[in-house]
Amino acid sequence: MKIVSWNIAGGHTFTGGAEDVRSYEKEDLDYFVDRLRETNADILCLQETHTPTDNKPHHAQIIAQGLGYKDFINQTYTDRESHIKEGHYSSISTLSRFPIITSHFHVLPNPSLTITRPNGQIWISYTEGILVAEMDYNGTKINVANILLIPFHYFERDFAEPEFNNIREDIVKVLSGFLDRPTLAVGDYNLHDLKKHFSELFEDNKYNEVFEGIETAPGRGQQDHVLYSSHWNVEEYEVNKEVSADHYLCSAKLRLTT
């Protein structure tokens, strides 16, 4: 089974500076659809998709139709518009060739951070969370958690600060609760070393990481991760850096062993 994780920045290509998250060149969803088609993945976990505020089709619908995915789920943050494009809500989406049995969205605590950027813009931390899908993988129920976390580095804060203990504990509790069945926890964590922040998840072989120390966002090190429970073996993986995006395309092929 092959899974992809990709922050597609609202379907906008990116050629700006590493710290300028508003340096998006143009909107070109077809570009991202074409790159996703090339992966031939069974499951797509996409972060920063868009949902129009006028009820037009959202990215998950468009991509699912274009690529022939059987099931999809889309969590729209209706309390905020996208920071990339006006008239659109930010969303997180999971598409699957396998039936999605149930799904839910776990909201993580929001520390309500603010910062004034050099250009005078005031940024606030948005509420983020974990989009969980229970799937039927050839007769076996599996969990796929699609994750987007707050980019603490943009607020000049360290996620290891005690103030954020409640967020770390919540994530550990949620992901630990899935281990009664095969689980994949993938996404844009906006963190480099997950073992530093979530050491409990890696104890006793609860989770392992497909790849470590590989840059997944231009100039920003590893921010995207693919975690897998002990029920899986990794056969191969790829971090495709030949893409015009502010995150590279991450994929992994895994085999179910138990």
BELQUI-V338219 format. One record per residue. N is the residue number from 1. RES is the residue in one letter. PSI is psi in whole degrees, 0 to 359 (none if undefined). NEAR is the number of other C-alpha atoms within 12 Angstrom. D_FIRST is the distance of its C-alpha to the first C-alpha in whole Angstrom. Layout:
n->N res->RES psi->PSI near->NEAR d_first->D_FIRST
n->N res->RES psi->PSI near->NEAR d_first->D_FIRST
This chain:
n->1 res->M psi->136 near->29 d_first->0
n->2 res->K psi->133 near->32 d_first->4
n->3 res->I psi->144 near->44 d_first->7
n->4 res->V psi->142 near->47 d_first->10
n->5 res->S psi->128 near->48 d_first->14
n->6 res->W psi->126 near->50 d_first->17
n->7 res->N psi->112 near->46 d_first->20
n->8 res->I psi->6 near->46 d_first->22
n->9 res->A psi->47 near->39 d_first->25
n->10 res->G psi->24 near->44 d_first->26
n->11 res->G psi->26 near->42 d_first->25
n->12 res->H psi->132 near->33 d_first->28
n->13 res->T psi->162 near->28 d_first->28
n->14 res->F psi->128 near->32 d_first->29
n->15 res->T psi->16 near->22 d_first->32
n->16 res->G psi->189 near->19 d_first->34
n->17 res->G psi->157 near->17 d_first->35
n->18 res->A psi->327 near->20 d_first->33
n->19 res->E psi->1 near->23 d_first->35
n->20 res->D psi->90 near->20 d_first->35
n->21 res->V psi->359 near->28 d_first->33
n->22 res->R psi->10 near->25 d_first->35
n->23 res->S psi->63 near->21 d_first->35
n->24 res->Y psi->128 near->27 d_first->32
n->25 res->E psi->303 near->22 d_first->33
n->26 res->K psi->161 near->21 d_first->33
n->27 res->E psi->127 near->22 d_first->30
n->28 res->D psi->73 near->21 d_first->28
n->29 res->L psi->328 near->26 d_first->25
n->30 res->D psi->325 near->21 d_first->25
n->31 res->Y psi->315 near->22 d_first->24
n->32 res->F psi->323 near->37 d_first->21
n->33 res->V psi->317 near->30 d_first->20
n->34 res->D psi->319 near->17 d_first->20
n->35 res->R psi->322 near->30 d_first->18
n->36 res->L psi->323 near->38 d_first->15
n->37 res->R psi->321 near->23 d_first->15
n->38 res->E psi->334 near->17 d_first->15
n->39 res->T psi->333 near->28 d_first->12
n->40 res->N psi->42 near->23 d_first->10
n->41 res->A psi->155 near->30 d_first->8
n->42 res->D psi->327 near->35 d_first->6
n->43 res->I psi->133 near->47 d_first->8
n->44 res->L psi->123 near->51 d_first->11
n->45 res->C psi->111 near->50 d_first->14
n->46 res->L psi->135 near->49 d_first->17
n->47 res->Q psi->154 near->45 d_first->20
n->48 res->E psi->45 near->43 d_first->24
n->49 res->T psi->173 near->45 d_first->23
n->50 res->H psi->145 near->44 d_first->26
n->51 res->T psi->117 near->35 d_first->28
n->52 res->P psi->145 near->27 d_first->31
n->53 res->T psi->349 near->22 d_first->34
n->54 res->D psi->19 near->14 d_first->36
n->55 res->N psi->15 near->15 d_first->33
n->56 res->K psi->164 near->15 d_first->32
n->57 res->P psi->137 near->18 d_first->28
n->58 res->H psi->173 near->32 d_first->26
n->59 res->H psi->321 near->41 d_first->23
n->60 res->A psi->317 near->42 d_first->20
n->61 res->Q psi->313 near->29 d_first->22
n->62 res->I psi->314 near->26 d_first->23
n->63 res->I psi->318 near->37 d_first->19
n->64 res->A psi->316 near->30 d_first->18
n->65 res->Q psi->319 near->20 d_first->21
n->66 res->G psi->328 near->19 d_first->20
n->67 res->L psi->355 near->30 d_first->17
n->68 res->G psi->30 near->24 d_first->17
n->69 res->Y psi->136 near->27 d_first->14
n->70 res->K psi->312 near->23 d_first->15
n->71 res->D psi->152 near->30 d_first->16
n->72 res->F psi->155 near->38 d_first->17
n->73 res->I psi->147 near->39 d_first->19
n->74 res->N psi->122 near->39 d_first->21
n->75 res->Q psi->115 near->39 d_first->24
n->76 res->T psi->133 near->32 d_first->27
n->77 res->Y psi->86 near->29 d_first->29
n->78 res->T psi->356 near->22 d_first->33
n->79 res->D psi->0 near->15 d_first->35
n->80 res->R psi->147 near->24 d_first->34
n->81 res->E psi->158 near->24 d_first->34
n->82 res->S psi->143 near->27 d_first->32
n->83 res->H psi->354 near->28 d_first->34
n->84 res->I psi->321 near->30 d_first->32
n->85 res->K psi->131 near->26 d_first->34
n->86 res->E psi->153 near->16 d_first->36
n->87 res->G psi->13 near->20 d_first->36
n->88 res->H psi->142 near->29 d_first->32
n->89 res->Y psi->149 near->32 d_first->31
n->90 res->S psi->144 near->39 d_first->28
n->91 res->S psi->170 near->45 d_first->25
n->92 res->I psi->136 near->45 d_first->21
n->93 res->S psi->144 near->49 d_first->19
n->94 res->T psi->128 near->53 d_first->15
n->95 res->L psi->143 near->47 d_first->14
n->96 res->S psi->142 near->39 d_first->11
n->97 res->R psi->347 near->26 d_first->10
n->98 res->F psi->152 near->31 d_first->10
n->99 res->P psi->133 near->27 d_first->14
n->100 res->I psi->116 near->28 d_first->15
n->101 res->I psi->306 near->22 d_first->18
n->102 res->T psi->163 near->19 d_first->20
n->103 res->S psi->156 near->26 d_first->20
n->104 res->H psi->162 near->23 d_first->22
n->105 res->F psi->123 near->29 d_first->23
n->106 res->H psi->117 near->25 d_first->25
n->107 res->V psi->128 near->23 d_first->28
n->108 res->L psi->154 near->29 d_first->29
n->109 res->P psi->141 near->24 d_first->32
n->110 res->N psi->119 near->24 d_first->34
n->111 res->P psi->358 near->26 d_first->36
n->112 res->S psi->57 near->18 d_first->38
n->113 res->L psi->150 near->25 d_first->38
n->114 res->T psi->152 near->21 d_first->40
n->115 res->I psi->145 near->19 d_first->41
n->116 res->T psi->122 near->15 d_first->44
n->117 res->R psi->164 near->17 d_first->42
n->118 res->P psi->332 near->11 d_first->45
n->119 res->N psi->7 near->10 d_first->45
n->120 res->G psi->351 near->8 d_first->46
n->121 res->Q psi->140 near->12 d_first->43
n->122 res->I psi->121 near->15 d_first->42
n->123 res->W psi->144 near->23 d_first->39
n->124 res->I psi->151 near->21 d_first->38
n->125 res->S psi->128 near->26 d_first->35
n->126 res->Y psi->157 near->30 d_first->33
n->127 res->T psi->128 near->27 d_first->31
n->128 res->E psi->179 near->35 d_first->27
n->129 res->G psi->196 near->35 d_first->25
n->130 res->I psi->119 near->42 d_first->21
n->131 res->L psi->115 near->40 d_first->20
n->132 res->V psi->130 near->39 d_first->18
n->133 res->A psi->130 near->41 d_first->16
n->134 res->E psi->123 near->32 d_first->15
n->135 res->M psi->156 near->33 d_first->13
n->136 res->D psi->102 near->22 d_first->12
n->137 res->Y psi->92 near->26 d_first->9
n->138 res->N psi->44 near->14 d_first->10
n->139 res->G psi->353 near->11 d_first->13
n->140 res->T psi->132 near->20 d_first->13
n->141 res->K psi->128 near->26 d_first->14
n->142 res->I psi->159 near->35 d_first->12
n->143 res->N psi->137 near->41 d_first->13
n->144 res->V psi->117 near->47 d_first->12
n->145 res->A psi->121 near->49 d_first->15
n->146 res->N psi->122 near->48 d_first->16
n->147 res->I psi->137 near->44 d_first->19
n->148 res->L psi->122 near->42 d_first->22
n->149 res->L psi->162 near->37 d_first->25
n->150 res->I psi->135 near->38 d_first->29
n->151 res->P psi->84 near->31 d_first->30
n->152 res->F psi->330 near->29 d_first->32
n->153 res->H psi->330 near->24 d_first->33
n->154 res->Y psi->341 near->26 d_first->35
n->155 res->F psi->9 near->23 d_first->37
n->156 res->E psi->40 near->18 d_first->38
n->157 res->R psi->158 near->20 d_first->37
n->158 res->D psi->125 near->21 d_first->35
n->159 res->F psi->341 near->31 d_first->32
n->160 res->A psi->354 near->23 d_first->34
n->161 res->E psi->142 near->15 d_first->37
n->162 res->P psi->333 near->14 d_first->38
n->163 res->E psi->336 near->17 d_first->39
n->164 res->F psi->15 near->23 d_first->35
n->165 res->N psi->322 near->20 d_first->34
n->166 res->N psi->328 near->19 d_first->34
n->167 res->I psi->314 near->29 d_first->31
n->168 res->R psi->316 near->33 d_first->29
n->169 res->E psi->324 near->23 d_first->30
n->170 res->D psi->316 near->23 d_first->28
n->171 res->I psi->315 near->33 d_first->25
n->172 res->V psi->317 near->28 d_first->25
n->173 res->K psi->315 near->18 d_first->26
n->174 res->V psi->309 near->28 d_first->24
n->175 res->L psi->327 near->37 d_first->21
n->176 res->S psi->331 near->31 d_first->22
n->177 res->G psi->353 near->21 d_first->23
n->178 res->F psi->355 near->29 d_first->19
n->179 res->L psi->8 near->28 d_first->19
n->180 res->D psi->354 near->16 d_first->19
n->181 res->R psi->166 near->27 d_first->16
n->182 res->P psi->132 near->35 d_first->12
n->183 res->T psi->143 near->40 d_first->13
n->184 res->L psi->132 near->51 d_first->11
n->185 res->A psi->101 near->44 d_first->14
n->186 res->V psi->161 near->46 d_first->14
n->187 res->G psi->192 near->46 d_first->17
n->188 res->D psi->96 near->43 d_first->20
n->189 res->Y psi->345 near->40 d_first->22
n->190 res->N psi->31 near->33 d_first->25
n->191 res->L psi->151 near->35 d_first->26
n->192 res->H psi->296 near->29 d_first->26
n->193 res->D psi->98 near->24 d_first->26
n->194 res->L psi->330 near->33 d_first->24
n->195 res->K psi->334 near->23 d_first->25
n->196 res->K psi->320 near->15 d_first->29
n->197 res->H psi->332 near->26 d_first->28
n->198 res->F psi->53 near->31 d_first->26
n->199 res->S psi->328 near->21 d_first->27
n->200 res->E psi->330 near->23 d_first->27
n->201 res->L psi->339 near->32 d_first->23
n->202 res->F psi->0 near->23 d_first->22
n->203 res->E psi->145 near->15 d_first->25
n->204 res->D psi->32 near->13 d_first->24
n->205 res->N psi->30 near->18 d_first->21
n->206 res->K psi->306 near->30 d_first->20
n->207 res->Y psi->152 near->34 d_first->18
n->208 res->N psi->164 near->30 d_first->17
n->209 res->E psi->136 near->32 d_first->16
n->210 res->V psi->314 near->32 d_first->14
n->211 res->F psi->148 near->29 d_first->17
n->212 res->E psi->144 near->24 d_first->20
n->213 res->G psi->13 near->20 d_first->23
n->214 res->I psi->131 near->27 d_first->22
n->215 res->E psi->129 near->27 d_first->24
n->216 res->T psi->355 near->38 d_first->21
n->217 res->A psi->125 near->39 d_first->24
n->218 res->P psi->118 near->29 d_first->27
n->219 res->G psi->3 near->20 d_first->30
n->220 res->R psi->13 near->25 d_first->29
n->221 res->G psi->204 near->25 d_first->27
n->222 res->Q psi->117 near->28 d_first->23
n->223 res->Q psi->341 near->40 d_first->23
n->224 res->D psi->142 near->46 d_first->19
n->225 res->H psi->152 near->50 d_first->17
n->226 res->V psi->109 near->43 d_first->13
n->227 res->L psi->146 near->45 d_first->14
n->228 res->Y psi->144 near->40 d_first->12
n->229 res->S psi->173 near->39 d_first->14
n->230 res->S psi->356 near->29 d_first->15
n->231 res->H psi->352 near->27 d_first->13
n->232 res->W psi->154 near->29 d_first->10
n->233 res->N psi->140 near->26 d_first->11
n->234 res->V psi->127 near->27 d_first->10
n->235 res->E psi->320 near->18 d_first->10
n->236 res->E psi->164 near->17 d_first->11
n->237 res->Y psi->165 near->27 d_first->12
n->238 res->E psi->138 near->28 d_first->14
n->239 res->V psi->101 near->31 d_first->17
n->240 res->N psi->109 near->26 d_first->18
n->241 res->K psi->358 near->21 d_first->22
n->242 res->E psi->51 near->16 d_first->23
n->243 res->V psi->150 near->27 d_first->23
n->244 res->S psi->76 near->29 d_first->26
n->245 res->A psi->163 near->36 d_first->25
n->246 res->D psi->359 near->41 d_first->26
n->247 res->H psi->146 near->44 d_first->22
n->248 res->Y psi->162 near->39 d_first->20
n->249 res->L psi->117 near->45 d_first->17
n->250 res->C psi->132 near->45 d_first->14
n->251 res->S psi->156 near->40 d_first->11
n->252 res->A psi->142 near->37 d_first->8
n->253 res->K psi->125 near->28 d_first->6
n->254 res->L psi->155 near->30 d_first->5
n->255 res->R psi->133 near->22 d_first->6
n->256 res->L psi->129 near->25 d_first->8
n->257 res->T psi->337 near->16 d_first->12
n->258 res->T psi->none near->15 d_first->14
